[in-house]
């Protein structure tokens, strides 16, 4: 647990808590809140998933050191899944059997899909997670799950909108996506949006999540001659190799674009020149250096206490995890203030009632929930001069 350090002086902590809507309760309850996190700490999604767990852990340590949620400490358990749905479900079942759970963080869409039927009828536990799957923004089928940003469908449509805004009817769009469910999510919606906006779709190409030879996909792009290419459903494999080959073909004017998880700054920097000018989407703010938002200032202090060489930029997964924990804490505060029982029904009702909520800079516009999701997204461009993600749109609320 973090100790009370310079960045957690009593006055500063109270200011940060009150400014983002965490008032102290006069009649605090003494029993702990039980939070459970499934995270891929050792498998193919560990780069982002482990960062999500770290963000949740840091938030819990910070708020516990500040007096807890309404005076109640959070007891946090984190389990490794290796990104295997069967392990995720087994971990969840073991945690449920061990006693009351007030909040669960899921490591994948597959876990949410697997546990929701029983959770909906029996356990009724409030849930969040790293998945922005469009399917999960559905209070009917997933009534206890929240999506803490724009869904993959909304991200894809935002990129198509950017193409239309910048290139108009002269645009020719290619979409290259992975074959996993994440990669298929939003493709049809992007094609439909392009048609509605007058953008010609010249190629829709599916690949495996991991490929040993991408030359055929690069050749397909060369033959299609697009002005823009959206990559979707990947981490940091496949699409960089395709970009390199397309650039080698002399197609220097093609604008390459990618959804959320293809925009980790550390990985973008490793790509070098081929990432210059890449267009991405953000659902959270990853820059804490010089930030004005109170919560980003807190995170910046925590990071600099951990690492004197901290760059001022966070992993997307870290912010995703912190924000989810922040939302769970906010919901709990609201329920306790109302004098209600802390349970899944009351927590989901509380969090989805948020309107124009200030996240302390994590999302730089007020947050309102719709369909259990925060449908906010911003389009930005990577510039190799400092590798600063420069916004090219305002924060947009997507349908």
C-alpha positions, -999 to 999 in steps of 0.1 A, spaced: 0 0 0 12 35 -7 21 56 23 11 92 28 38 108 7 43 144 -4 17 140 -31 -8 128 -6 -7 155 20 -40 158 38 -50 191 23 -40 181 -13 -58 148 -11 -90 164 3 -89 189 -26 -85 162 -52 -112 140 -37 -138 168 -34 -130 182 -68 -138 150 -86 -169 142 -65 -157 120 -36 -170 137 -5 -163 123 29 -193 107 46 -202 116 81 -215 81 90 -188 59 74 -193 21 74 -164 1 88 -165 -32 68 -143 -35 38 -154 -33 2 -143 -64 -18 -130 -59 -53 -118 -86 -76 -97 -82 -107 -90 -107 -135 -60 -97 -155 -37 -112 -181 -4 -109 -163 15 -136 -183 -3 -141 -217 -6 -124 -251 -25 -94 -237 -2 -88 -207 12 -55 -220 -21 -37 -217 -39 -60 -192 -12 -59 -166 -12 -21 -168 -50 -21 -162 -44 -41 -130 -17 -17 -120 -40 13 -125 -67 -3 -103 -41 -12 -76 -27 23 -76 -62 39 -73 -71 15 -44 -38 23 -26 -44 60 -31 -80 61 -20 -74 37 10 -45 60 21 -70 89 18 -95 72 42 -112 48 18 -145 51 0 -168 68 25 -146 56 53 -146 19 40 -113 4 29 -111 -15 -3 -98 -51 -2 -84 -59 -36 -76 -93 -51 -59 -97 -85 -57 -130 -103 -37 -139 -135 -57 -154 -164 -31 -158 -191 -59 -144 -213 -77 -177 -212 -115 -174 -208 -118 -208 -190 -92 -195 -164 -111 -162 -161 -144 -179 -154 -127 -203 -129 -111 -174 -111 -145 -156 -110 -163 -186 -96 -137 -191 -69 -139 -154 -59 -177 -156 -57 -175 -188 -36 -151 -171 -12 -176 -144 -2 -193 -111 -11 -180 -92 -41 -188 -55 -46 -170 -50 -79 -154 -72 -105 -130 -62 -133 -131 -85 -163 -100 -92 -184 -118 -99 -217 -151 -98 -237 -151 -136 -234 -152 -135 -196 -181 -110 -196 -200 -131 -221 -194 -163 -201 -203 -151 -166 -231 -127 -174 -260 -151 -177 -255 -164 -142 -244 -130 -128 -275 -114 -143 -299 -138 -124 -279 -149 -93 -249 -129 -82 -258 -95 -96 -223 -81 -92 -213 -47 -106 -187 -52 -133 -162 -33 -155 -133 -43 -176 -109 -36 -204 -133 -46 -232 -149 -19 -253 -169 -45 -273 -200 -30 -288 -221 -60 -277 -214 -52 -240 -230 -17 -242 -264 -33 -238 -283 -30 -205 -307 -57 -216 -281 -85 -219 -253 -71 -198 -271 -51 -171 -242 -51 -146 -213 -42 -170 -201 -7 -179 -180 3 -209 -158 32 -197 -153 48 -232 -164 46 -268 -171 11 -281 -151 -3 -309 -180 4 -333 -180 40 -322 -143 43 -326 -145 29 -361 -173 53 -371 -153 83 -356 -124 74 -379 -146 72 -409 -161 106 -400 -125 120 -399 -118 106 -434 -150 123 -447 -142 155 -429 -106 157 -442 -109 142 -477 -145 144 -486 -158 125 -517 -123 121 -530 -115 96 -502 -110 59 -509 -110 38 -477 -95 4 -470 -103 -15 -438 -79 -42 -426 -90 -61 -395 -82 -92 -375 -104 -123 -375 -110 -123 -337 -143 -110 -324 -126 -77 -314 -114 -73 -349 -148 -79 -365 -166 -55 -341 -175 -23 -359 -165 -32 -394 -200 -34 -408 -209 -1 -390 -178 16 -405 -187 4 -440 -223 17 -435 -210 50 -422 -187 54 -452 -215 48 -476 -237 73 -458 -209 99 -458 -200 94 -494 -167 77 -488 -159 49 -512 -147 17 -495 -123 0 -519 -111 -29 -497 -122 -48 -466 -95 -73 -457 -94 -98 -428 -62 -112 -414 -53 -135 -385 -45 -117 -352 -9 -129 -357 6 -134 -392 40 -146 -403 38 -132 -438 17 -100 -445 29 -95 -481 -4 -105 -496 -23 -80 -475 1 -52 -484 -3 -61 -521 -41 -59 -518 -38 -24 -505 -14 -15 -533 -39 -28 -558 -69 -10 -542 -51 24 -541 -68 38 -510 -63 73 -496 -68 60 -461 -64 26 -443 -81 18 -410 -65 -11 -390 -86 -26 -363 -85 -55 -339 -48 -57 -333 -23 -49 -307 12 -42 -321 15 -70 -346 6 -75 -383 -4 -39 -391 31 -23 -386 46 -48 -411 18 -40 -436 25 -3 -432 62 -9 -439 56 -28 -470 30 -3 -484 55 25 -477 82 5 -496 58 4 -525 61 42 -526 26 49 -513 38 77 -491 5 97 -492 -17 70 -478 -30 79 -443 -29 50 -419 -53 49 -389 -60 27 -359 -84 21 -331 -76 23 -293 -52 -6 -285 -29 2 -315 -19 35 -300 3 28 -270 28 56 -272 58 35 -261 51 10 -289 44 38 -314 78 53 -307 95 19 -314 80 20 -349 99 51 -358 92 70 -391 64 47 -403 42 59 -374 47 95 -382 13 109 -392 -6 79 -379 -42 88 -370 -56 72 -338 -85 75 -314 -84 82 -277 -110 74 -250 -89 87 -222 -60 112 -217 -26 95 -213 -6 126 -207 -1 138 -171 29 161 -174 16 197 -170 -20 185 -166 -45 208 -150 -70 181 -141 -69 172 -104 -69 134 -109 -42 136 -135 -21 155 -110 -26 128 -85 -15 101 -110 15 121 -121 26 123 -85 22 86 -80 41 78 -112 70 101 -103 72 86 -68 75 52 -84 100 62 -112 120 95 -112 125 90 -149 87 89 -156 81 104 -191 48 120 -183 28 95 -204 8 66 -192 -1 33 -208 -37 33 -221 -44 2 -200 -33 20 -168 -57 48 -174 -84 24 -184 -80 5 -151 -78 37 -130 -109 51 -145 -129 19 -140 -119 19 -104 -127 55 -100 -162 49 -114 -167 20 -90 -157 42 -61 -179 70 -73 -209 47 -76 -202 33 -41 -201 68 -27 -234 77 -43 -251 46 -30 -238 51 5 -248 88 5 -283 77 -4 -283 53 25 -288 23 3 -272 -11 3 -240 -15 -17 -250 -41 -43 -249 -45 -80 -284 -31 -87 -278 1 -67 -242 5 -80 -251 2 -117 -281 25 -112 -259 51 -95 -230 51 -120 -253 52 -151 -271 82 -136 -240 103 -138 -245 134 -159 -218 160 -168 -194 143 -144 -159 157 -141 -132 129 -143 -104 152 -132 -89 154 -166 -89 117 -175 -116 126 -201 -114 163 -209 -151 168 -212 -180 161 -189 -192 125 -188 -228 112 -191 -237 76 -195 -259 61 -222 -266 24 -226 -242 17 -197 -213 33 -217 -193 65 -220 -195 71 -258 -168 97 -259 -139 96 -283 -113 120 -297 -92 116 -329 -56 125 -328 -24 124 -349 10 110 -339 39 134 -348 75 120 -345 87 154 -332 83 144 -296 57 117 -303 30 139 -289 -6 127 -298 -20 160 -312 -58 162 -312 -74 167 -346 -109 167 -333 -128 177 -302 -142 151 -278 -171 136 -297 -202 119 -282 -209 90 -305 -243 74 -310 
